Amino acid sequence: MRTTLSRLAALSVAAAVVAASVAAVAQSGKHGPIPWVDSLEKGRKVAAKQKKPLMADYYAEWCPPCKAMKTTTWTDKAVAERAKRFVPVLVDIDKQRKQADDAKITAVPTVVFYDSRGRELVRSTGYVDSKRMLDLMSEAEKKAKG
């Protein structure tokens, strides 16, 4: 009986460790393979320093189109590759209300592209598939250079 309880206790601890590891991995890649910055302030500093445009995804955990983009658009290889030309920033509108209000976000998902000085270049509201996102990225890059 003690051996069985010891094994169950060990399995329980192992299961908890595995669950915590899975949760950590899921959290770190929660928006696909893109290395998102978690605040506009940090993103703007990086964009200014690297002279890159900024791509901000204003989203909410409860938003079905946001969830869909997380598993389609943001995991698309071409989108992830093109995102390297931007400073990608995730803004959870529930946790970062002031940032969302300052950007005049009225619906989610909304993706806003800014130049390296913080001037808005392109805005899109609603679900955006991979092809349309690549088009938006191209448009933002052209406006950032012009």
Rosetta constraint file for C-alpha pairs under 8 A:
AtomPair CA 1 CA 5 HARMONIC 6.27 0.50
AtomPair CA 2 CA 6 HARMONIC 5.97 0.50
AtomPair CA 3 CA 7 HARMONIC 6.11 0.50
AtomPair CA 4 CA 8 HARMONIC 6.12 0.50
AtomPair CA 5 CA 9 HARMONIC 6.04 0.50
AtomPair CA 6 CA 10 HARMONIC 6.14 0.50
AtomPair CA 7 CA 11 HARMONIC 6.06 0.50
AtomPair CA 8 CA 12 HARMONIC 5.99 0.50
AtomPair CA 9 CA 13 HARMONIC 6.26 0.50
AtomPair CA 10 CA 14 HARMONIC 6.15 0.50
AtomPair CA 11 CA 15 HARMONIC 5.97 0.50
AtomPair CA 12 CA 16 HARMONIC 6.25 0.50
AtomPair CA 13 CA 17 HARMONIC 6.30 0.50
AtomPair CA 14 CA 18 HARMONIC 6.20 0.50
AtomPair CA 15 CA 19 HARMONIC 6.02 0.50
AtomPair CA 16 CA 20 HARMONIC 6.11 0.50
AtomPair CA 17 CA 21 HARMONIC 6.19 0.50
AtomPair CA 18 CA 22 HARMONIC 6.12 0.50
AtomPair CA 19 CA 23 HARMONIC 6.11 0.50
AtomPair CA 20 CA 24 HARMONIC 6.14 0.50
AtomPair CA 21 CA 25 HARMONIC 6.23 0.50
AtomPair CA 22 CA 26 HARMONIC 6.03 0.50
AtomPair CA 23 CA 27 HARMONIC 6.03 0.50
AtomPair CA 24 CA 28 HARMONIC 6.14 0.50
AtomPair CA 25 CA 29 HARMONIC 6.27 0.50
AtomPair CA 26 CA 30 HARMONIC 5.48 0.50
AtomPair CA 29 CA 33 HARMONIC 6.16 0.50
AtomPair CA 29 CA 34 HARMONIC 7.89 0.50
AtomPair CA 30 CA 70 HARMONIC 7.59 0.50
AtomPair CA 31 CA 36 HARMONIC 7.84 0.50
AtomPair CA 31 CA 70 HARMONIC 5.17 0.50
AtomPair CA 31 CA 71 HARMONIC 7.62 0.50
AtomPair CA 31 CA 74 HARMONIC 6.41 0.50
AtomPair CA 31 CA 75 HARMONIC 7.59 0.50
AtomPair CA 32 CA 70 HARMONIC 6.40 0.50
AtomPair CA 32 CA 71 HARMONIC 7.13 0.50
AtomPair CA 32 CA 74 HARMONIC 5.45 0.50
AtomPair CA 32 CA 75 HARMONIC 4.80 0.50
AtomPair CA 33 CA 74 HARMONIC 7.39 0.50
AtomPair CA 33 CA 75 HARMONIC 6.20 0.50
AtomPair CA 33 CA 80 HARMONIC 6.54 0.50
AtomPair CA 34 CA 74 HARMONIC 7.15 0.50
AtomPair CA 34 CA 75 HARMONIC 7.84 0.50
AtomPair CA 34 CA 80 HARMONIC 5.60 0.50
AtomPair CA 34 CA 83 HARMONIC 7.00 0.50
AtomPair CA 34 CA 84 HARMONIC 7.98 0.50
AtomPair CA 34 CA 88 HARMONIC 7.50 0.50
AtomPair CA 35 CA 88 HARMONIC 7.03 0.50
AtomPair CA 36 CA 87 HARMONIC 7.71 0.50
AtomPair CA 36 CA 88 HARMONIC 5.04 0.50
AtomPair CA 36 CA 89 HARMONIC 5.12 0.50
AtomPair CA 36 CA 90 HARMONIC 6.03 0.50
AtomPair CA 37 CA 42 HARMONIC 7.02 0.50
AtomPair CA 37 CA 43 HARMONIC 6.10 0.50
AtomPair CA 37 CA 87 HARMONIC 7.59 0.50
AtomPair CA 37 CA 88 HARMONIC 6.10 0.50
AtomPair CA 37 CA 89 HARMONIC 4.60 0.50
AtomPair CA 37 CA 90 HARMONIC 6.24 0.50
AtomPair CA 38 CA 42 HARMONIC 7.54 0.50
AtomPair CA 38 CA 43 HARMONIC 7.82 0.50
AtomPair CA 38 CA 89 HARMONIC 5.84 0.50
AtomPair CA 38 CA 90 HARMONIC 5.37 0.50
AtomPair CA 38 CA 91 HARMONIC 6.64 0.50
AtomPair CA 39 CA 43 HARMONIC 6.19 0.50
AtomPair CA 39 CA 89 HARMONIC 6.28 0.50
AtomPair CA 39 CA 90 HARMONIC 6.70 0.50
AtomPair CA 39 CA 91 HARMONIC 6.40 0.50
AtomPair CA 40 CA 44 HARMONIC 5.84 0.50
AtomPair CA 40 CA 56 HARMONIC 7.67 0.50
AtomPair CA 40 CA 89 HARMONIC 6.34 0.50
AtomPair CA 40 CA 90 HARMONIC 7.93 0.50
AtomPair CA 40 CA 91 HARMONIC 7.37 0.50
AtomPair CA 40 CA 99 HARMONIC 7.35 0.50
AtomPair CA 41 CA 45 HARMONIC 6.44 0.50
AtomPair CA 42 CA 46 HARMONIC 6.35 0.50
AtomPair CA 43 CA 47 HARMONIC 6.00 0.50
AtomPair CA 43 CA 54 HARMONIC 7.02 0.50
AtomPair CA 43 CA 87 HARMONIC 6.21 0.50
AtomPair CA 43 CA 88 HARMONIC 7.25 0.50
AtomPair CA 43 CA 89 HARMONIC 6.14 0.50
AtomPair CA 44 CA 48 HARMONIC 6.05 0.50
AtomPair CA 44 CA 54 HARMONIC 7.17 0.50
AtomPair CA 44 CA 116 HARMONIC 7.02 0.50
AtomPair CA 44 CA 117 HARMONIC 7.63 0.50
AtomPair CA 44 CA 118 HARMONIC 6.82 0.50
AtomPair CA 45 CA 49 HARMONIC 6.15 0.50
AtomPair CA 46 CA 50 HARMONIC 5.94 0.50
AtomPair CA 46 CA 87 HARMONIC 7.08 0.50
AtomPair CA 47 CA 51 HARMONIC 5.38 0.50
AtomPair CA 47 CA 52 HARMONIC 4.88 0.50
AtomPair CA 47 CA 53 HARMONIC 6.07 0.50
AtomPair CA 47 CA 54 HARMONIC 6.14 0.50
AtomPair CA 47 CA 86 HARMONIC 7.77 0.50
AtomPair CA 47 CA 87 HARMONIC 5.96 0.50
AtomPair CA 47 CA 115 HARMONIC 7.91 0.50
AtomPair CA 47 CA 116 HARMONIC 4.96 0.50
AtomPair CA 47 CA 117 HARMONIC 7.74 0.50
AtomPair CA 48 CA 52 HARMONIC 6.87 0.50
AtomPair CA 48 CA 116 HARMONIC 4.86 0.50
AtomPair CA 48 CA 117 HARMONIC 6.17 0.50
AtomPair CA 51 CA 116 HARMONIC 5.35 0.50
AtomPair CA 52 CA 85 HARMONIC 6.82 0.50
AtomPair CA 52 CA 86 HARMONIC 5.65 0.50
AtomPair CA 52 CA 87 HARMONIC 6.59 0.50
AtomPair CA 52 CA 115 HARMONIC 6.96 0.50
AtomPair CA 52 CA 116 HARMONIC 5.36 0.50
AtomPair CA 53 CA 85 HARMONIC 7.54 0.50
AtomPair CA 53 CA 86 HARMONIC 5.14 0.50
AtomPair CA 53 CA 87 HARMONIC 6.34 0.50
AtomPair CA 53 CA 113 HARMONIC 6.90 0.50
AtomPair CA 53 CA 114 HARMONIC 5.61 0.50
AtomPair CA 53 CA 115 HARMONIC 4.33 0.50
AtomPair CA 53 CA 116 HARMONIC 4.87 0.50
AtomPair CA 53 CA 140 HARMONIC 7.77 0.50
AtomPair CA 53 CA 141 HARMONIC 7.27 0.50
AtomPair CA 53 CA 144 HARMONIC 6.65 0.50
AtomPair CA 54 CA 86 HARMONIC 5.21 0.50
AtomPair CA 54 CA 87 HARMONIC 4.55 0.50
AtomPair CA 54 CA 88 HARMONIC 5.94 0.50
AtomPair CA 54 CA 89 HARMONIC 7.27 0.50
AtomPair CA 54 CA 113 HARMONIC 5.55 0.50
AtomPair CA 54 CA 114 HARMONIC 5.01 0.50
AtomPair CA 54 CA 115 HARMONIC 6.14 0.50
AtomPair CA 54 CA 116 HARMONIC 6.60 0.50
AtomPair CA 54 CA 118 HARMONIC 7.91 0.50
AtomPair CA 55 CA 86 HARMONIC 6.09 0.50
AtomPair CA 55 CA 87 HARMONIC 5.96 0.50
AtomPair CA 55 CA 88 HARMONIC 4.78 0.50
AtomPair CA 55 CA 89 HARMONIC 6.06 0.50
AtomPair CA 55 CA 111 HARMONIC 6.95 0.50
AtomPair CA 55 CA 112 HARMONIC 5.91 0.50
AtomPair CA 55 CA 113 HARMONIC 4.50 0.50
AtomPair CA 55 CA 114 HARMONIC 6.50 0.50
AtomPair CA 56 CA 88 HARMONIC 5.92 0.50
AtomPair CA 56 CA 89 HARMONIC 4.61 0.50
AtomPair CA 56 CA 90 HARMONIC 5.83 0.50
AtomPair CA 56 CA 91 HARMONIC 6.88 0.50
AtomPair CA 56 CA 111 HARMONIC 5.52 0.50
AtomPair CA 56 CA 112 HARMONIC 5.19 0.50
AtomPair CA 56 CA 113 HARMONIC 6.20 0.50
AtomPair CA 56 CA 114 HARMONIC 7.99 0.50
AtomPair CA 57 CA 88 HARMONIC 7.74 0.50
AtomPair CA 57 CA 89 HARMONIC 6.22 0.50
AtomPair CA 57 CA 90 HARMONIC 5.00 0.50
AtomPair CA 57 CA 91 HARMONIC 5.97 0.50
AtomPair CA 57 CA 109 HARMONIC 6.99 0.50
AtomPair CA 57 CA 110 HARMONIC 6.07 0.50
AtomPair CA 57 CA 111 HARMONIC 4.55 0.50
AtomPair CA 57 CA 112 HARMONIC 6.67 0.50
AtomPair CA 58 CA 90 HARMONIC 6.25 0.50
AtomPair CA 58 CA 91 HARMONIC 4.71 0.50
AtomPair CA 58 CA 92 HARMONIC 6.00 0.50
AtomPair CA 58 CA 93 HARMONIC 6.26 0.50
AtomPair CA 58 CA 100 HARMONIC 7.10 0.50
AtomPair CA 58 CA 105 HARMONIC 7.64 0.50
AtomPair CA 58 CA 108 HARMONIC 6.40 0.50
AtomPair CA 58 CA 109 HARMONIC 5.72 0.50
AtomPair CA 58 CA 110 HARMONIC 5.18 0.50
AtomPair CA 58 CA 111 HARMONIC 6.04 0.50
AtomPair CA 58 CA 112 HARMONIC 7.88 0.50
AtomPair CA 59 CA 63 HARMONIC 7.23 0.50
AtomPair CA 59 CA 66 HARMONIC 5.97 0.50
AtomPair CA 59 CA 90 HARMONIC 7.45 0.50
AtomPair CA 59 CA 91 HARMONIC 6.23 0.50
AtomPair CA 59 CA 92 HARMONIC 5.18 0.50
AtomPair CA 59 CA 93 HARMONIC 5.99 0.50
AtomPair CA 59 CA 108 HARMONIC 5.36 0.50
AtomPair CA 59 CA 109 HARMONIC 4.88 0.50
AtomPair CA 59 CA 110 HARMONIC 6.82 0.50
AtomPair CA 60 CA 66 HARMONIC 6.77 0.50
AtomPair CA 60 CA 92 HARMONIC 5.33 0.50
AtomPair CA 60 CA 93 HARMONIC 5.85 0.50
AtomPair CA 60 CA 94 HARMONIC 6.55 0.50
AtomPair CA 60 CA 108 HARMONIC 6.91 0.50
AtomPair CA 60 CA 109 HARMONIC 7.49 0.50
AtomPair CA 61 CA 66 HARMONIC 7.43 0.50
AtomPair CA 61 CA 67 HARMONIC 7.27 0.50
AtomPair CA 61 CA 92 HARMONIC 7.51 0.50
AtomPair CA 62 CA 67 HARMONIC 7.94 0.50
AtomPair CA 63 CA 67 HARMONIC 6.30 0.50
AtomPair CA 63 CA 108 HARMONIC 7.08 0.50
AtomPair CA 63 CA 109 HARMONIC 7.64 0.50
AtomPair CA 64 CA 68 HARMONIC 6.21 0.50
AtomPair CA 65 CA 69 HARMONIC 6.21 0.50
AtomPair CA 65 CA 108 HARMONIC 7.79 0.50
AtomPair CA 65 CA 109 HARMONIC 6.74 0.50
AtomPair CA 65 CA 126 HARMONIC 7.00 0.50
AtomPair CA 65 CA 127 HARMONIC 5.37 0.50
AtomPair CA 66 CA 70 HARMONIC 6.20 0.50
AtomPair CA 66 CA 108 HARMONIC 6.98 0.50
AtomPair CA 66 CA 109 HARMONIC 5.43 0.50
AtomPair CA 66 CA 127 HARMONIC 6.99 0.50
AtomPair CA 67 CA 71 HARMONIC 6.57 0.50
AtomPair CA 68 CA 72 HARMONIC 6.11 0.50
AtomPair CA 68 CA 73 HARMONIC 7.85 0.50
AtomPair CA 68 CA 127 HARMONIC 7.71 0.50
AtomPair CA 69 CA 73 HARMONIC 4.84 0.50
AtomPair CA 69 CA 74 HARMONIC 6.04 0.50
AtomPair CA 69 CA 127 HARMONIC 6.59 0.50
AtomPair CA 69 CA 128 HARMONIC 7.00 0.50
AtomPair CA 69 CA 129 HARMONIC 7.18 0.50
AtomPair CA 70 CA 74 HARMONIC 5.28 0.50
AtomPair CA 70 CA 75 HARMONIC 6.82 0.50
AtomPair CA 71 CA 75 HARMONIC 5.95 0.50
AtomPair CA 72 CA 76 HARMONIC 6.19 0.50
AtomPair CA 72 CA 129 HARMONIC 7.26 0.50
AtomPair CA 72 CA 130 HARMONIC 7.31 0.50
AtomPair CA 73 CA 79 HARMONIC 6.95 0.50
AtomPair CA 73 CA 128 HARMONIC 7.13 0.50
AtomPair CA 73 CA 129 HARMONIC 5.42 0.50
AtomPair CA 73 CA 130 HARMONIC 4.68 0.50
AtomPair CA 73 CA 133 HARMONIC 7.43 0.50
AtomPair CA 74 CA 79 HARMONIC 6.52 0.50
AtomPair CA 74 CA 80 HARMONIC 6.52 0.50
AtomPair CA 74 CA 130 HARMONIC 7.72 0.50
AtomPair CA 75 CA 79 HARMONIC 7.39 0.50
AtomPair CA 75 CA 80 HARMONIC 6.63 0.50
AtomPair CA 76 CA 80 HARMONIC 6.14 0.50
AtomPair CA 76 CA 130 HARMONIC 6.57 0.50
AtomPair CA 77 CA 81 HARMONIC 6.04 0.50
AtomPair CA 78 CA 82 HARMONIC 6.10 0.50
AtomPair CA 78 CA 130 HARMONIC 7.99 0.50
AtomPair CA 78 CA 134 HARMONIC 7.82 0.50
AtomPair CA 79 CA 83 HARMONIC 5.98 0.50
AtomPair CA 79 CA 130 HARMONIC 6.49 0.50
AtomPair CA 79 CA 133 HARMONIC 7.14 0.50
AtomPair CA 79 CA 134 HARMONIC 6.23 0.50
AtomPair CA 80 CA 84 HARMONIC 6.96 0.50
AtomPair CA 82 CA 86 HARMONIC 7.77 0.50
AtomPair CA 82 CA 134 HARMONIC 7.52 0.50
AtomPair CA 82 CA 137 HARMONIC 7.60 0.50
AtomPair CA 83 CA 87 HARMONIC 7.49 0.50
AtomPair CA 83 CA 88 HARMONIC 6.88 0.50
AtomPair CA 91 CA 95 HARMONIC 7.98 0.50
AtomPair CA 91 CA 96 HARMONIC 6.38 0.50
AtomPair CA 91 CA 99 HARMONIC 7.54 0.50
AtomPair CA 91 CA 100 HARMONIC 7.36 0.50
AtomPair CA 92 CA 96 HARMONIC 5.68 0.50
AtomPair CA 92 CA 97 HARMONIC 7.79 0.50
AtomPair CA 93 CA 97 HARMONIC 5.08 0.50
AtomPair CA 93 CA 99 HARMONIC 7.60 0.50
AtomPair CA 93 CA 100 HARMONIC 5.58 0.50
AtomPair CA 96 CA 100 HARMONIC 6.49 0.50
AtomPair CA 97 CA 101 HARMONIC 6.04 0.50
AtomPair CA 98 CA 102 HARMONIC 5.95 0.50
AtomPair CA 99 CA 103 HARMONIC 6.28 0.50
AtomPair CA 100 CA 104 HARMONIC 6.25 0.50
AtomPair CA 100 CA 105 HARMONIC 5.36 0.50
AtomPair CA 101 CA 105 HARMONIC 5.99 0.50
AtomPair CA 105 CA 110 HARMONIC 7.08 0.50
AtomPair CA 107 CA 125 HARMONIC 6.80 0.50
AtomPair CA 107 CA 126 HARMONIC 7.50 0.50
AtomPair CA 108 CA 125 HARMONIC 6.55 0.50
AtomPair CA 108 CA 126 HARMONIC 6.21 0.50
AtomPair CA 109 CA 125 HARMONIC 5.83 0.50
AtomPair CA 109 CA 126 HARMONIC 5.18 0.50
AtomPair CA 109 CA 127 HARMONIC 6.48 0.50
AtomPair CA 110 CA 123 HARMONIC 7.07 0.50
AtomPair CA 110 CA 124 HARMONIC 5.57 0.50
AtomPair CA 110 CA 125 HARMONIC 4.21 0.50
AtomPair CA 110 CA 126 HARMONIC 6.13 0.50
AtomPair CA 111 CA 123 HARMONIC 5.79 0.50
AtomPair CA 111 CA 124 HARMONIC 5.32 0.50
AtomPair CA 111 CA 125 HARMONIC 6.46 0.50
AtomPair CA 112 CA 120 HARMONIC 7.06 0.50
AtomPair CA 112 CA 121 HARMONIC 7.50 0.50
AtomPair CA 112 CA 122 HARMONIC 5.80 0.50
AtomPair CA 112 CA 123 HARMONIC 4.45 0.50
AtomPair CA 112 CA 124 HARMONIC 6.51 0.50
AtomPair CA 113 CA 120 HARMONIC 6.00 0.50
AtomPair CA 113 CA 121 HARMONIC 5.43 0.50
AtomPair CA 113 CA 122 HARMONIC 5.15 0.50
AtomPair CA 113 CA 123 HARMONIC 6.39 0.50
AtomPair CA 113 CA 140 HARMONIC 6.27 0.50
AtomPair CA 114 CA 118 HARMONIC 5.24 0.50
AtomPair CA 114 CA 119 HARMONIC 5.19 0.50
AtomPair CA 114 CA 120 HARMONIC 4.33 0.50
AtomPair CA 114 CA 121 HARMONIC 5.19 0.50
AtomPair CA 114 CA 122 HARMONIC 7.23 0.50
AtomPair CA 114 CA 140 HARMONIC 7.77 0.50
AtomPair CA 114 CA 144 HARMONIC 7.91 0.50
AtomPair CA 115 CA 119 HARMONIC 5.37 0.50
AtomPair CA 115 CA 120 HARMONIC 6.53 0.50
AtomPair CA 115 CA 121 HARMONIC 6.52 0.50
AtomPair CA 115 CA 144 HARMONIC 5.42 0.50
AtomPair CA 116 CA 144 HARMONIC 7.92 0.50
AtomPair CA 121 CA 140 HARMONIC 5.84 0.50
AtomPair CA 121 CA 143 HARMONIC 6.36 0.50
AtomPair CA 121 CA 144 HARMONIC 7.10 0.50
AtomPair CA 122 CA 136 HARMONIC 7.23 0.50
AtomPair CA 122 CA 139 HARMONIC 7.42 0.50
AtomPair CA 122 CA 140 HARMONIC 5.89 0.50
AtomPair CA 124 CA 128 HARMONIC 7.92 0.50
AtomPair CA 128 CA 132 HARMONIC 6.01 0.50
AtomPair CA 128 CA 133 HARMONIC 6.07 0.50
AtomPair CA 129 CA 133 HARMONIC 6.12 0.50
AtomPair CA 130 CA 134 HARMONIC 6.19 0.50
AtomPair CA 131 CA 135 HARMONIC 6.41 0.50
AtomPair CA 132 CA 136 HARMONIC 6.20 0.50
AtomPair CA 133 CA 137 HARMONIC 6.09 0.50
AtomPair CA 134 CA 138 HARMONIC 6.21 0.50
AtomPair CA 135 CA 139 HARMONIC 6.21 0.50
AtomPair CA 136 CA 140 HARMONIC 6.13 0.50
AtomPair CA 137 CA 141 HARMONIC 6.16 0.50
AtomPair CA 138 CA 142 HARMONIC 6.25 0.50
AtomPair CA 139 CA 143 HARMONIC 6.26 0.50
AtomPair CA 140 CA 144 HARMONIC 5.99 0.50
AtomPair CA 141 CA 145 HARMONIC 6.33 0.50
AtomPair CA 142 CA 146 HARMONIC 6.18 0.50
